[in-house]
Amino acid sequence: MILFDASRINTGGGKVLLEYFMDRNKERDNIVYLLDNRLNTSLVESGNYKYLIKNKNSFLPSKIKLILNKKKAKYFS
């Protein structure tokens, strides 16, 4: 399992690179993306990706901890 932390990307060149990365790795089911709630992209709306949305009132730290506790989990930020 790989947790790809893109929680600070929402516009500009970072968004373009994130969309490219997600599109190139859409067949891999072992990647979970942590995304900013301001990110507006058709890739997320397509439903082909596993992702968590970060916002002020979420319980993401506990979800992230569960993901990272799995065997062979990796974190990429």
N, C-alpha and C positions, 0 to 999 in steps of 0.2 A: 504494500500500500504506500502510495506517495501522496503527501499533502502538499499541494502547490499553493502557497500563500501569495495571492495577488490582491490582497485587501487594500492596498494603497494605490491601485491602478484604476483609473476611471475615464481618462481622456488622453488625447495626444498620441505620441509615439509608443508609449507603454501599452496603450489599448490596442494599437495595431499589432504589436509584437505578441500580446496575449492572445488575440484572436487567431493569429497565425499559428502559435503554439498549440492552442486548443484544437484547431482544425487539423493540424498534422497528427495529433495524438488522439483523435476521436475514437479510434478502434481499441485503444487501451482502456480496459475497465478497472485498472488498479490506481487511477489518478483521481483524487478528490480536490476540487478547486475551492479555495476560500476567496470569495469575491466581495467587493465593495457594493453596498446597496445603491450607489449612484451610477454604477456601470450600466450603460444602456447598450446592449448588443443582441443581435438576432441569434447568435450562437447559444446564449444562455436560454433564450426563449424556445429554442428548438427541442429541448428536452433530451438531447443526446449525451449529456454530460452529468456527472455527479458533482454537485456543488453545494456549498454553504454560503449564505449571505451574511456579511458582517454589518451590523448596525449598532446603535447605542444601547438598545434594550434587549440584546440577545444573550443567550447562554452559551455562546460559542466556546469560551475557554474549556468548559467541561466536555463539549463534543470533540474539540481538538485533542484533549488529553486522551479520550477514548480511542481516537484514531491512532495516535502516536503510541499507545500502549500495545497495539496489535503487533504480532510477531513480524519482524523485518520492516517495520514502518520507517519511512524517510520523510523528512521535512525540507521543502525547498522554498525559499523566500526571495 
